Amino acid sequence: MLENEQLFPIDIPKCEEIEYTPLLAQYKRLVNIHWIIFFAILLIGGITFYFLIENLGIVWAASVLIAWGIWFALKLVLIHVGLKRKGYAVREHDIHYRSGYFTLKETSVPVKRIQHLEIRQGMISKFLGLAKLKVYTAGEANMDLSIKGISLETAEDIKALLTQKIKIHD
């Protein structure tokens, strides 16, 4: 006979009890490299634009440069704050990922909803020894999960474990 006992709010396990594994320190380096490249391209484009347009004054150029510097510094601070909060947890029946700068976002995917798994490495990620594990789910696309900033070995281990659990649920 199927049991379906009622759970009261006090009986529901708290997500705070999940112990998240932090991302690797190299991931901060990777994210910084990506944003430095972006801001360098933006700076080069701005300098090129300044020299192509003859009527731009030094005040305008200085204002844009100051705004660029503030945006760049703010982005580096946000990267630092955001990475402290990111983490993942693999449990018997689900996988969790936590992220966020000002608000905390927690995504949980039950093993039985997982369609397939994929490991990706970009050029810089490979150099830093990092990988990204993509978890694709059945149904809605926004339920997919990506865990960036883990080692290739960890990604392969998690993929193997979840693949084994998916076979058990099928």
N, C-alpha and C positions, 0 to 999 in steps of 0.2 A: 504494500500500500504506500502511495506517495505521501510523504510528510511535508507539510507546508506550515510550519509554526510561525506565528506572528512575532515580529521583532519590534521592540519598543525603542524609542530614541536612545535610551540609556544603554541598551544592549548592543547597539550598532558599533562595530569597531571604528575607532577614530583614525583618519588618514595621518594625523600627526604621529601616530605610533609607527608608521613606516620609516625605516631607516634608509635614507637615500645615500647612494654612493656618489660622491662628487666627481665632476669631470676632471680629466687630467690637466695639469698646469700648462702643458704645451698647447692646449686648446686656446688659452688666452693669447698666446703668441700668434697662433693662426688667425684668430679674429682681428687682432691688432694689425697684422700684415695686410689682411684684406681691406681694412678701413684706411690704412696708410696709403695703399695703392689708390683707393678711391679718392682720397683727399689730395693726393699728389696730382692725379689727372685733373681734378677740379681746379687746383692751383695753376697748373700749366695752361689749362683752358682759359682761366681768368687773366693770366699774364698775356697770353696771345691776344685775347679780346681787347685788353687795354692798349696794346701797341697797334692793333688794327684800326681802332676807333680813335681819331685824332682829337676830338673835342672833349674827351673825358679828363676831368681835373684830378689833381693829386688828392683832394679831399675825398672824392668819390672812390678812388682806388684804395686809399687808406681805410675808409669805412668798410669796404668790401673785404679787405685783408683782415681787419679786426674781427668782423663777423665770422669770417672763415676760421680764424684762430680760436674764437670762442666755441664755435660749433665743433671743431676738432677736439678741443680739450674736454668739452662736455661729453662727446661720444666716447672718449677714452675712459672717463670716469664711469659712465653708464655701463661700459663693457666690464669694468672691474666689479661694480656693484652687482650686475646681472649674473656674472659667472659664479659668484659666491652662493647664489640661490639655486643654481641649476644642479640637477642630480637625477639619478635613475634608480629604480629598484625592480628586481625580478623576484616575483613570488611564485608560489606553486600554481596558482590559477590565473595570474595576471601579470602585466608589466606596467610600470608607472614611470612617468617623466614629469619633472617639476622645473618650471622656469618663471621668469618675470623680473622686471625692474622695480616697479612701484607696487604692482599687484602680483600676487602669486597665482600661477596657473598650473594646475595639476591635471595631467591626462592619464587615464587608466584604460588599458585595453585587455579584456579577458582573452585568454589563450584560445578559447573556442571561436572567437571572432576573427582570428588571424588567418589571412588568405595565403600570404607568402612573405618572405623576408629577403632583404637585399643588403649587401655590404658595399659601400662606395668609398673610394679614396681619390681625392684630387691630387694634383701634382705637389702642392705645398703640404697637404695633409700627409702624403706618403713620405715626404722628406722629414716631417716631424714625427712620424710613426703613429699617426692618428687615423681613425676611420669613422664612418657614419653608418649606423644600423638603421635601415628603414623597415618599419613594420606596416604592412598593408593589411587593411581590415576589410571584412565583408560589409557591404552596405555603403554608408556615407563616407565620402572622401575626406571630410574633415576629422574623421576618427583615426586617420593614419598617424603614425608616430615616428619621429626621427630622433635618434640619440646620437648627437655629434660629440666629438671630444673624448672618445674612448679609444683604447688601443685596438689594433687589428686583432690581436689574440683574444681580447675580451669580447669583441664583436662576434668573432667566429664561435667562441664558447657559448654566448647567449643565443646565437642563431641555431647552433646544434641542439641546445637544450630545448628551445621553443619548438624547433622542428620535431623533436622527439615527442614533446607534449601534444603537438597538433595531431600527430599520427595516433596517439592514444585516444584523443577525442573523436577521431573519425571513425 
